[in-house]
C-alpha cells in the first residue's frame, strides 16, 4: 500500500510539474501578446502632452500593490507558480482525502498567507517609522549646507533603506524633470498609511507655494514624528500582554484540533468521514472565524476607550 501511495504521489508531482510548465508557457505567450498590442496602440495613438501641473502618484496594479506593501519582490510568473503549487496541493488532498480535508487545508493556507502578508506589511511600516526622523534630519542638514530642497530630498531618500525604493525612483525622476514631486510623497504615504510623510509633503507644498523657509516646518515635523514614535512604543509596551493573549486565543483552537486529529486516529476517522463530524467541523470553522474577527476588533480597539 505504501509503494502504491508513493507511486501515486510521484505521478501527481510529475503531473503538477508538467501543468506548471504549460501554464507558465501559456502565460508568457499571453503576456507577450498583451505587450505587443500595447506597443502597437502606443505607436498608433498620438502622444498626449501632459500639463506641467499634472499630478504624479504611485500607480500600481492590484497584485503589485499587495506585493510592494509587504516588500515582496516577486515576478508575476513566480506568483503564478506559487499559486499553482497551492492549488495542486489542495487537489491532491481532494483526491486522496476528500473535500472536508481540502476545505480545512484551504482555510489554513489562506490564514497563513494573510498572516504572513500582514506581518511583513507591519515590518515595512515599522521600518519606515523608524527611519523617517533620520531622513528629515538629513534633509535639514543638507539645507543648512546650502543645497536646494530637491537635492536634499534626493540625497536623504537615496541613502535610506530599500523599503523606500518604490518612492526614490519616482521622486528622482520627478525632480529631474521639474515636476511637482509632493504627490509622490502623498502616494507613498497612502500606500503604507504613514501620516508623517503626508505632513512632510504638506510642509514642502506650503513652502513652495508661499516661498517661506521649509527648515522650521521640517524641524517641527521631526519633533512631532519622534514624539509620536515614543508614544507608540509606550503604548505597544503597555498593551503587549493583551495582544499576546489575543493571539494565543486565536491560534490555540486550530492548533489543538490538528494535534487531536494527528494523535487520535479513531477520532480523526469519526470527524472526517461521518456526517456528524462534518457538521462539527463546519460549526467549529464558523465559530473560529467569528472568534478571530472579535479578537481582531479587540486588538484594534485597545486604548481607544
DOGURO-644143 format. One record per residue: x, y, z of N, C-alpha, C, CB in turn. Coordinates in steps of 0.1 Angstrom, whole numbers, padded with zeros to 4 digits, always signed. Atoms other than C-alpha are relative to their C-alpha. Glycine has a CB too. Example, Ala and Ser with C-alpha at 12.3 -4.5 7.8 and 13.67 -1.06 7.14 Angstrom:
<pts>
+0009-0012+0000+0123-0045+0078+0009+0012+0000-0010+0000+0012
-0009-0011+0000+0137-0011+0071-0008+0011+0008+0004+0005-0014
</pts>
This chain:
<pts>
+0008-0012+0000+0000+0000+0000+0009+0013+0000-0009+0000+0012
-0008-0012+0000+0028+0024+0008+0007+0002-0013+0011-0002+0011
-0006-0001+0013+0045+0016-0025-0010+0006-0010+0006-0013-0005
+0010-0006+0009+0013+0024-0044-0003+0014+0003-0013-0008+0001
+0002-0014-0003+0008+0056-0025+0012+0008-0004-0002+0001+0015
-0012-0007+0005+0044+0066-0032+0000+0002-0015+0013-0007+0005
+0000-0001+0015+0039+0059-0069-0010+0010-0004-0003-0014-0006
+0010-0010+0004+0007+0079-0070+0004+0014+0003-0013-0003+0008
-0005-0013-0003+0023+0108-0052+0011+0005-0010+0006+0000+0014
-0010-0003+0010+0052+0107-0076-0006+0004-0014+0010-0011-0003
+0007-0003+0012+0028+0106-0105-0007+0014+0000-0010-0010-0004
+0007-0013-0002+0009+0136-0091+0010+0011-0001-0008+0000+0013
-0011-0011+0001+0041+0156-0086+0004+0002-0014+0012-0004+0009
-0004-0001+0013+0052+0149-0121-0011+0007-0009+0003-0013-0007
+0011-0006+0007+0017+0159-0134-0001+0015+0003-0013-0007+0003
+0000-0014-0004+0018+0191-0114+0011+0008-0006+0000+0002+0015
-0012-0007+0006+0053+0200-0127-0003+0003-0015+0012-0009+0001
+0003-0002+0014+0041+0195-0163-0011+0011-0002-0004-0013-0007
+0010-0010+0000+0010+0215-0156+0005+0014+0002-0011-0003+0010
-0006-0013-0003+0030+0243-0141+0008+0005-0012+0009-0001+0012
-0007-0004+0012+0053+0244-0172-0009+0005-0011+0009-0011-0005
+0010-0004+0010+0023+0245-0195-0006+0013+0003-0010-0011-0002
+0006-0013-0004+0007+0273-0175+0009+0011-0002-0005-0001+0014
-0010-0011+0002+0039+0293-0175+0002+0003-0014+0013-0004+0007
-0002-0003+0014+0043+0289-0212-0012+0007-0006+0001-0014-0008
+0012-0007+0005+0007+0299-0219+0000+0015+0006-0013-0007+0005
+0000-0014-0006+0011+0329-0195+0010+0009-0007+0003-0001+0015
-0010-0007+0008+0043+0340-0213-0005+0004-0013+0013-0007-0001
+0005-0004+0014+0026+0339-0247-0011+0010+0001-0006-0013-0006
+0010-0010-0002-0004+0358-0234+0006+0014+0004-0010-0004+0011
-0006-0012-0004+0018+0384-0218+0007+0007-0012+0011-0002+0012
-0006-0006+0012+0038+0388-0250-0010+0006-0009+0009-0011-0007
+0011-0006+0009+0006+0393-0270-0005+0013+0006-0011-0010-0001
+0005-0012-0006-0006+0419-0245+0010+0011-0002-0004-0002+0015
-0010-0010+0002+0027+0437-0246+0001+0005-0014+0014-0005+0004
-0001-0004+0014+0027+0437-0284-0012+0009-0004-0001-0013-0009
+0012-0009+0003-0009+0451-0286+0002+0014+0007-0013-0007+0005
-0002-0013-0006+0001+0478-0261+0010+0008-0007+0005-0003+0015
-0010-0008+0008+0031+0488-0281-0006+0005-0013+0012-0009-0003
+0006-0004+0013+0011+0489-0313-0010+0012+0003-0008-0011-0006
+0009-0010-0003-0016+0510-0296+0007+0013+0003-0009-0004+0012
-0007-0012-0003+0010+0534-0283+0006+0007-0012+0011-0003+0010
-0005-0005+0012+0025+0538-0317-0011+0007-0009+0008-0010-0008
+0010-0005+0008-0008+0544-0334-0007+0012+0006-0011-0011-0002
+0007-0011-0006-0023+0568-0309+0010+0012+0001-0005-0004+0014
-0009-0011-0002-0009+0603-0308+0004+0002+0014-0006+0013-0006
-0005-0002-0014+0012+0612-0278-0008+0011+0007+0015+0004+0001
+0008-0010-0007-0007+0631-0251+0010+0009+0008-0010-0007+0010
-0009-0009-0007+0011+0662-0238-0006+0003+0014+0002+0013-0008
+0005-0002-0013+0008+0664-0201+0003+0014+0004+0007-0010+0010
-0003-0013-0005+0005+0697-0184+0010+0000+0011-0014+0006+0006
-0011-0001-0010+0031+0710-0160-0005-0003+0014+0006+0014-0001
+0006+0002-0013+0007+0707-0131-0006-0014+0002-0010+0011+0003
+0006+0013+0000-0002+0671-0138+0004-0007+0013+0004-0009-0012
-0003+0007-0013-0004+0650-0106+0007-0013-0003-0013-0003+0007
-0008+0012+0001+0021+0623-0102-0002-0008+0013+0015+0004-0002
+0002+0008-0012+0015+0594-0078+0005-0014-0004-0015-0001+0004
-0004+0013+0002+0024+0558-0073-0012-0008-0005+0005-0006+0013
+0012+0007+0006+0001+0539-0097+0004-0015-0002-0004+0007-0013
-0003+0014+0001+0003+0501-0093-0013-0008-0002+0007-0005+0013
+0011+0009+0001-0019+0472-0102-0003-0007+0013+0003-0011-0010
+0003+0006-0013-0037+0452-0075+0010-0010+0005-0014-0007-0002
-0009+0010-0005-0012+0424-0074+0013+0007+0004+0003-0010-0011
-0012-0008-0003+0018+0448-0075-0002+0008+0013+0005+0009-0011
+0003-0008-0012+0001+0469-0048+0002-0009+0012-0014+0006-0001
-0001+0009-0012-0001+0439-0024+0014-0004+0002-0009-0012-0002
-0013+0004-0002+0034+0428-0031+0009+0011+0005+0006-0006-0014
-0008-0011-0004+0050+0462-0028-0002+0004+0015-0002+0012-0009
+0003-0004-0014+0032+0469+0005+0007-0010+0010-0015+0000+0002
-0007+0010-0009+0047+0437+0020+0015-0001-0003-0007-0013-0002
-0014+0001+0003+0081+0442+0005+0004-0012-0007+0008+0001+0012
-0002+0013+0007+0078+0411-0017+0004+0004-0015-0012-0009+0000
-0005-0004+0014+0098+0415-0050-0001-0013-0008+0014+0006+0001
+0002+0012+0008+0083+0386-0070-0006+0004-0013-0010-0010+0007
+0005-0002+0014+0076+0385-0107-0014-0007+0000+0009-0006-0011
+0014+0006+0002+0041+0375-0120+0001-0015-0002-0007+0007-0011
-0002+0015+0002+0054+0341-0131+0003-0007+0013+0011-0002-0010
-0002+0007-0012+0067+0333-0097-0012+0000+0009+0012+0008+0008
+0013+0000-0008+0034+0343-0080-0009-0011-0006-0006+0014-0001
+0008+0011+0006+0016+0321-0105+0005-0014+0003-0001+0002-0015
-0005+0013-0003+0039+0293-0098-0003-0004+0015+0015+0000-0001
+0004+0003-0014+0033+0295-0060-0015-0003+0001+0003+0012+0009
+0015+0003+0000-0005+0296-0066-0002-0013-0006-0007+0011-0008
+0002+0013+0006-0002+0266-0089+0004-0011+0010+0008-0001-0013
-0004+0010-0010+0017+0247-0062-0011-0002+0011+0013+0003+0007
+0010+0000-0010-0010+0256-0036-0012-0007-0006-0004+0014+0005
+0012+0006+0006-0038+0246-0060+0002-0015-0002-0004+0006-0013
-0004+0014+0001-0020+0213-0067-0001-0007+0013+0013-0002-0006
+0001+0006-0013-0017+0206-0030-0014-0002+0004+0007+0009+0010
+0014+0002-0003-0054+0212-0025-0006-0011-0008-0008+0013-0002
+0006+0010+0009-0063+0190-0055+0005-0014+0005+0005+0002-0014
-0004+0013-0005-0041+0162-0041-0007-0004+0013+0015+0001+0003
+0008+0004-0012-0059+0164-0007-0014-0004-0004+0000+0012+0009
+0013+0004+0005-0092+0163-0026+0000-0015-0005-0006+0009-0010
-0001+0013+0007-0081+0132-0045+0002-0011+0011+0011-0001-0010
-0004+0010-0010-0066+0113-0015-0008+0000+0013+0014+0001+0003
+0006-0001-0013-0085+0125+0015-0015+0004-0001+0007+0010+0009
+0014-0004+0002-0118+0142+0004-0001+0015+0001-0008-0006+0011
+0003-0014+0001-0135+0176+0003+0001+0007+0013-0014+0002-0006
-0001-0006-0013-0136+0182+0040+0014+0004+0004-0006-0009+0011
-0014-0003-0003-0099+0179+0045+0006+0011-0009+0009-0013-0002
-0004-0011+0009-0094+0201+0014-0005+0013+0005-0005-0003-0014
+0005-0012-0005-0116+0228+0028+0008+0005+0013-0015-0001+0004
-0008-0004-0012-0097+0227+0061+0014+0005-0004+0002-0013+0009
-0013-0004+0005-0064+0229+0042-0001+0014-0007+0005-0010-0010
+0002-0013+0006-0077+0259+0022-0001+0011+0011-0013+0000-0009
+0002-0010-0012-0087+0276+0055+0014+0003+0006-0009-0005+0010
-0013-0002-0007-0052+0271+0070+0009+0007-0010+0006-0013+0004
-0009-0007+0009-0034+0281+0038-0004+0015-0001-0002-0007-0014
+0004-0014+0001-0055+0313+0034+0004+0008+0013-0015+0001-0002
-0003-0006-0012-0050+0321+0071+0015+0003+0001-0005-0008+0012
-0014-0001-0001-0013+0315+0069+0006+0011-0010+0007-0013-0003
-0005-0010+0010-0008+0336+0037-0004+0014+0005-0007-0002-0014
+0005-0013-0004-0029+0365+0051+0009+0005+0013-0014+0000+0004
-0008-0003-0012-0010+0364+0085+0014+0004-0004+0000-0012+0009
-0014-0003+0004+0024+0363+0068+0001+0013-0007+0005-0011-0010
+0000-0013+0007+0015+0392+0045-0002+0012+0010-0012+0001-0010
+0002-0010-0010+0003+0412+0075+0012+0003+0008-0012-0003+0009
-0013-0002-0007+0035+0406+0094+0010+0007-0008+0005-0014+0005
-0010-0006+0008+0056+0416+0065-0003+0015-0002+0002-0007-0013
+0005-0013+0002+0035+0447+0059+0003+0009+0012-0015+0001-0003
-0002-0007-0013+0037+0458+0096+0015+0002+0002-0006-0007+0012
-0014-0002-0001+0075+0452+0094+0005+0012-0008+0007-0013-0004
-0003-0011+0008+0077+0476+0065-0003+0013+0006-0007-0002-0014
+0005-0012-0006+0057+0502+0083+0009+0004+0012-0015-0001+0005
-0009-0004-0012+0078+0500+0115+0014+0005-0005+0002-0013+0008
-0013-0005+0005+0110+0504+0094-0001+0014-0005+0005-0010-0010
+0002-0014+0005+0096+0535+0077-0002+0010+0011-0013+0000-0009
+0002-0009-0011+0085+0550+0110+0014+0002+0007-0010-0006+0010
-0013-0001-0007+0120+0543+0125+0010+0009-0008+0006-0014+0002
-0010-0008+0008+0139+0559+0096-0004+0013-0004+0003-0008-0013
+0005-0013+0005+0117+0588+0088+0006+0012+0007-0015+0001+0001
-0007-0011-0006+0131+0611+0115+0014+0002-0004-0001-0001+0015
-0014-0001+0005+0166+0604+0104+0000+0006-0014+0007-0014-0001
+0001-0005+0013+0156+0612+0068-0003+0015+0001-0011-0007-0009
+0004-0014-0002+0140+0645+0079+0012+0008+0005-0012+0002+0009
-0012-0006-0005+0171+0654+0099+0011+0002-0011+0006-0007+0012
-0010-0001+0010+0193+0646+0069-0004+0011-0010+0001-0013-0008
+0004-0011+0009+0172+0670+0047+0003+0013+0006-0015-0001-0002
-0003-0012-0007+0176+0697+0073+0015+0003+0000-0005+0000+0015
-0015-0003+0001+0214+0693+0074+0004+0003-0014+0007-0013+0005
-0004-0004+0014+0216+0694+0036-0005+0014-0003-0007-0010-0010
+0005-0014+0002+0195+0726+0036+0010+0010+0007-0014+0002+0005
-0009-0008-0007+0219+0740+0062+0014+0001-0008+0003-0005+0014
-0012+0000+0008+0248+0731+0039-0001+0008-0013+0005-0014-0003
+0001-0008+0012+0234+0752+0011-0007-0007-0012+0012+0006-0004
+0006+0007+0012+0217+0726-0011-0015+0004-0001+0001-0015+0002
+0014-0003+0003+0183+0730-0026-0009-0010+0007-0004+0001-0015
+0009+0009-0006+0152+0713-0012-0001-0013-0008-0015+0006+0001
+0000+0012+0008+0151+0689-0042+0012-0008+0001-0002+0004-0015
-0012+0008-0002+0187+0679-0038+0001-0006+0013+0012+0010-0002
+0000+0006-0014+0183+0674-0001-0009-0012+0001-0004+0011+0010
+0009+0011+0000+0153+0652-0006+0006-0012-0008-0013+0003-0007
-0006+0011+0008+0171+0631-0033+0011-0007+0007+0005+0005-0014
-0012+0006-0007+0202+0626-0012-0005-0007+0013+0010+0011+0005
+0005+0007-0012+0182+0618+0020-0007-0013-0002-0009+0010+0008
+0007+0012+0003+0159+0593+0005+0009-0010-0008-0013+0003-0008
-0009+0009+0007+0187+0579-0017+0009-0008+0010+0009+0007-0009
-0008+0007-0010+0207+0569+0014-0008-0008+0010+0008+0011+0009
+0008+0007-0009+0177+0553+0031+0000-0015-0004-0015+0005-0001
+0000+0015+0003+0170+0515+0032-0009-0003-0012-0005-0007+0013
+0007+0003+0012+0155+0496+0003-0016+0000+0002+0003-0014-0004
+0014-0001-0001+0120+0499+0018-0005+0013-0007-0004+0001+0015
+0004-0012+0007+0119+0534+0002+0002-0001-0015+0008+0012+0006
-0003+0001+0014+0128+0521-0032-0012+0003-0009+0004-0014-0004
+0011-0005+0008+0092+0525-0046-0002+0015-0001-0013-0006+0006
+0001-0015+0000+0095+0562-0037+0012+0006-0007-0001+0005+0014
-0012-0007+0004+0131+0570-0046+0001+0002-0015+0013-0008+0005
-0001-0001+0014+0130+0562-0083-0010+0011-0006-0003-0013-0007
+0010-0009+0005+0098+0582-0089+0003+0014+0005-0014-0004+0004
-0004-0014-0005+0110+0611-0067+0011+0006-0008+0004-0001+0015
-0011-0006+0008+0143+0615-0085-0004+0003-0014+0012-0010+0000
+0005-0002+0014+0125+0612-0119-0008+0013-0001-0008-0011-0005
+0008-0012+0000+0101+0639-0110+0008+0013+0003-0011+0000+0011
-0009-0011-0003+0128+0662-0096+0008+0003-0013+0010-0003+0012
-0009-0002+0012+0150+0657-0127-0009+0006-0012+0005-0014-0005
+0009-0006+0011+0120+0666-0150-0007+0013+0004-0010-0010-0004
+0006-0013-0005+0110+0696-0129-0015-0001+0003+0002+0010-0011
+0014+0002-0003+0076+0682-0120-0002+0002+0015-0006-0013-0005
+0004-0001-0014+0057+0686-0087+0002-0014+0006-0014+0005+0002
-0004+0013-0006+0071+0657-0065-0008-0003+0013+0014-0001+0003
+0008+0002-0012+0048+0662-0035-0011-0011-0001-0006+0013+0006
+0010+0011+0001+0020+0639-0049+0006-0014+0001-0007+0001-0013
-0007+0013-0001+0046+0611-0050+0001-0003+0015+0014+0000-0007
+0000+0003-0014+0051+0615-0013-0013-0003+0006+0006+0013+0008
+0013+0004-0004+0014+0615-0008-0004-0014-0003-0011+0010-0006
+0003+0014+0004+0011+0583-0028+0007-0010+0009+0003-0001-0014
-0008+0010-0008+0038+0566-0008-0006+0000+0014+0015+0004+0001
+0007-0001-0013+0021+0578+0025-0013-0008+0000-0002+0014+0004
+0012+0008+0001-0012+0563+0013+0003-0015-0002-0008+0005-0011
-0003+0014+0003+0005+0531+0002+0003-0008+0013+0012-0001-0009
-0004+0006-0013+0018+0524+0038-0008+0006+0011+0014+0001+0002
+0008-0007-0010-0007+0546+0057+0010+0006+0010-0009-0011+0007
-0010-0007-0009+0021+0569+0071-0004+0015+0000+0014-0002-0005
+0003-0014+0000+0006+0603+0081+0011+0009+0000-0010+0003+0011
-0011-0009-0002+0040+0617+0089+0006+0004-0014+0011-0007+0008
-0005-0004+0013+0051+0616+0052-0010+0010-0006+0001-0013-0009
+0009-0010+0005+0019+0634+0043+0003+0014+0006-0015-0004+0004
-0003-0013-0006+0029+0661+0068+0013+0006-0006+0003-0002+0015
-0012-0005+0007+0063+0664+0051-0004+0005-0013+0011-0012-0001
+0005-0005+0013+0046+0667+0017-0007+0013+0001-0008-0011-0007
+0007-0012-0002+0023+0693+0031+0009+0012+0003-0010-0001+0011
-0010-0011-0003+0052+0713+0045+0008+0005-0012+0010-0005+0011
-0007-0004+0012+0071+0712+0012-0009+0007-0010+0006-0013-0007
+0009-0006+0009+0040+0721-0008-0003+0014+0005-0013-0008-0001
+0002-0014-0005+0033+0751+0015+0012+0009-0002-0004-0001+0015
-0012-0008+0001+0069+0763+0014+0002+0004-0015+0012-0008+0004
-0001-0004+0014+0069+0761-0024-0010+0010-0005+0000-0013-0009
+0011-0009+0004+0036+0779-0028+0002+0014+0005-0013-0005+0004
+0000-0013-0006+0042+0808-0004+0015+0005+0002-0006+0000+0014
-0013-0005+0000+0080+0810-0006+0007+0001+0013+0001+0013-0007
-0006-0001-0014+0087+0805+0031+0011-0010+0001-0011-0002+0011
-0011+0009-0003+0116+0787+0046-0006-0013+0005+0010+0005+0010
+0005+0013-0003+0110+0750+0049+0007-0006+0013+0001-0010-0011
-0007+0006-0011+0135+0743+0077-0007+0001+0013+0013+0008+0002
+0008+0000-0013+0114+0755+0107-0011-0010+0000-0005+0014+0003
+0011+0010+0001+0085+0734+0094+0005-0014+0002-0008+0002-0013
-0005+0014-0001+0106+0703+0090+0005-0003+0014+0012-0001-0010
-0004+0002-0014+0121+0708+0125-0012-0004+0008+0007+0012+0005
+0012+0003-0007+0086+0708+0139-0006-0014-0003-0011+0011-0002
+0005+0013+0005+0076+0678+0118+0009-0011+0006+0000-0001-0015
-0009+0010-0006+0107+0659+0130-0003-0002+0015+0015+0004-0002
+0003+0001-0014+0099+0667+0166-0014-0008+0002-0001+0013+0007
+0013+0007-0001+0063+0655+0161+0001-0015-0003-0011+0007-0009
-0002+0014+0003+0074+0623+0145+0007-0008+0011+0008-0002-0013
-0007+0006-0011+0098+0615+0173-0009-0002+0013+0012+0008+0004
+0010+0001-0012+0071+0623+0200-0010-0011-0003-0007+0013+0002
+0010+0010+0003+0046+0601+0182+0007-0014+0001-0005+0002-0015
-0007+0013-0001+0072+0572+0180+0001-0004+0015+0013+0000-0007
-0002+0004-0014+0079+0574+0217-0014-0004+0006+0006+0013+0008
+0013+0004-0005+0042+0574+0225-0005-0013-0005-0011+0011-0004
+0004+0013+0005+0036+0545+0202+0008-0012+0007+0003-0001-0016
-0007+0010-0007+0064+0525+0218-0005-0003+0014+0015+0004+0001
+0006+0001-0014+0050+0532+0253-0014-0008-0001-0002+0013+0007
+0013+0007+0001+0015+0521+0241+0002-0014-0004-0008+0007-0011
-0002+0014+0003+0028+0489+0225+0005-0008+0012+0010-0001-0012
-0005+0007-0012+0047+0480+0257-0011-0002+0010+0011+0008+0006
+0011+0001-0010+0016+0487+0278-0011-0010-0004-0007+0014+0002
+0011+0009+0005-0007+0466+0256+0006-0014-0005-0008+0006-0011
-0007+0012+0005+0018+0437+0249-0008-0012+0005+0014+0000+0004
+0007+0012-0006+0000+0413+0273-0013-0002-0006-0002+0002+0015
+0013+0002+0006-0034+0419+0258+0001-0005-0014-0008+0014-0001
-0001+0005+0014-0022+0414+0222+0005-0014+0000+0010+0009-0007
-0005+0013-0001-0003+0383+0232-0011-0010+0003+0012-0002+0010
+0011+0009-0004-0033+0368+0249-0010-0001-0011-0008+0007+0012
+0009+0001+0011-0055+0376+0219+0006-0009-0011-0002+0014-0006
-0006+0009+0010-0030+0359+0195-0001-0015+0005+0014+0004-0002
+0001+0014-0005-0029+0328+0218-0014-0005-0001+0004-0001+0015
+0014+0005+0001-0067+0326+0219-0004-0003-0014-0009+0011+0006
+0003+0002+0014-0068+0329+0181+0006-0013-0006+0004+0012-0008
-0007+0011+0006-0042+0302+0174-0002-0013+0008+0015+0003+0000
+0001+0012-0008-0049+0277+0202-0011-0010-0006-0003+0003+0014
+0010+0009+0005-0082+0262+0188+0004-0008-0012-0013+0007-0003
-0004+0008+0011-0069+0252+0154+0012-0009+0003+0003+0009-0012
-0012+0008-0004-0036+0240+0169-0004-0012+0008+0010+0008+0008
+0005+0011-0008-0054+0218+0194-0008-0010-0009-0009+0005+0011
+0007+0009+0009-0076+0204+0166+0009-0008-0008-0010+0009-0009
-0010+0007+0007-0046+0195+0145+0007-0010+0008+0010+0009-0007
-0007+0009-0009-0029+0179+0175-0009-0012+0003+0003+0007+0013
+0009+0011-0004-0060+0158+0184-0002-0009-0012-0014+0005+0004
+0002+0008+0012-0065+0146+0148+0012-0008-0003-0003+0009-0012
-0012+0007+0002-0029+0136+0145+0003-0011+0010+0012+0009-0001
-0003+0009-0011-0027+0118+0178-0011-0011+0002+0001+0007+0013
+0011+0010-0002-0061+0100+0178-0006-0003-0014-0011+0006+0009
+0004+0003+0013-0068+0082+0146-0015-0003-0001+0007-0013-0005
+0015+0003-0001-0103+0070+0157-0008+0012+0000-0003-0009+0012
+0007-0013+0000-0114+0105+0164+0001+0007-0013+0006+0009+0011
-0001-0005+0013-0100+0116+0131-0009-0006-0010+0015-0001-0005
+0009+0008+0010-0119+0089+0112-0015+0005+0003+0001-0015+0002
+0014-0004-0003-0152+0099+0130-0002+0014-0004-0002-0002+0015
+0002-0014+0003-0146+0136+0125+0000+0002-0015+0011+0008+0006
-0002-0003+0014-0136+0134+0088-0009-0009-0009+0014-0002-0003
+0007+0009+0009-0157+0105+0075-0015-0002+0004+0007-0013+0000
+0014+0002-0003-0191+0109+0091-0007+0014-0001-0002-0005+0015
+0007-0013+0001-0219+0135+0087+0000+0008+0013-0014-0004-0003
-0001-0008-0013-0218+0144+0124+0013+0007+0001-0002-0010+0012
-0013-0007-0001-0181+0151+0122+0001+0011-0010+0011-0010-0004
+0000-0011+0009-0186+0172+0091-0008+0012+0006-0006-0004-0014
+0008-0010-0006-0213+0192+0109+0008+0007+0011-0013-0005+0006
-0008-0006-0011-0189+0197+0139+0011+0008-0006+0006-0011+0008
-0010-0008+0006-0162+0209+0116-0005+0013-0006+0007-0008-0012
+0006-0012+0005-0185+0234+0099-0003+0010+0011-0012-0003-0008
+0003-0009-0011-0197+0248+0132+0013+0005+0006-0008-0008+0011
-0013-0004-0006-0161+0249+0146+0006+0011-0009+0009-0012+0002
-0006-0010+0009-0149+0268+0114-0007+0013+0001-0001-0005-0014
+0007-0013-0001-0177+0294+0117+0003+0007+0013-0015-0003-0002
-0003-0006-0013-0171+0299+0154+0015+0005+0000-0002-0010+0011
-0014-0005+0001-0133+0302+0147+0001+0013-0007+0009-0011-0006
+0000-0013+0007-0139+0329+0121-0006+0011+0008-0008-0002-0013
+0006-0011-0008-0163+0348+0144+0009+0004+0012-0013-0005+0005
-0009-0003-0011-0138+0345+0173+0012+0008-0005+0005-0013+0006
-0012-0008+0005-0109+0357+0151-0004+0014-0003+0005-0007-0013
+0005-0014+0002-0130+0387+0140-0002+0008+0013-0013+0000-0008
+0002-0007-0013-0139+0396+0176+0014+0003+0006-0008-0009+0010
-0014-0003-0006-0102+0392+0187+0007+0011-0008+0008-0013+0000
-0006-0011+0008-0091+0414+0158-0005+0013+0004-0002-0003-0015
+0005-0013-0004-0115+0441+0168+0005+0003+0014-0016-0001+0000
-0005-0003-0013-0103+0437+0204+0014+0006-0001+0001-0013+0008
-0013-0005+0002-0067+0442+0193+0000+0015-0005+0009-0009-0009
+0000-0013+0005-0076+0472+0172-0006+0011+0009-0009+0000-0013
+0006-0010-0009-0097+0488+0199+0007+0002+0013-0014-0005+0003
-0007-0002-0012-0071+0486+0226+0005+0014+0001+0013-0010+0001
-0005-0013-0003-0065+0520+0241-0009+0011-0006+0013+0002-0006
+0008-0010+0006-0093+0537+0221-0011+0005+0009-0007-0005-0013
+0011-0004-0009-0118+0538+0250+0005+0011+0009-0004-0011+0008
</pts>
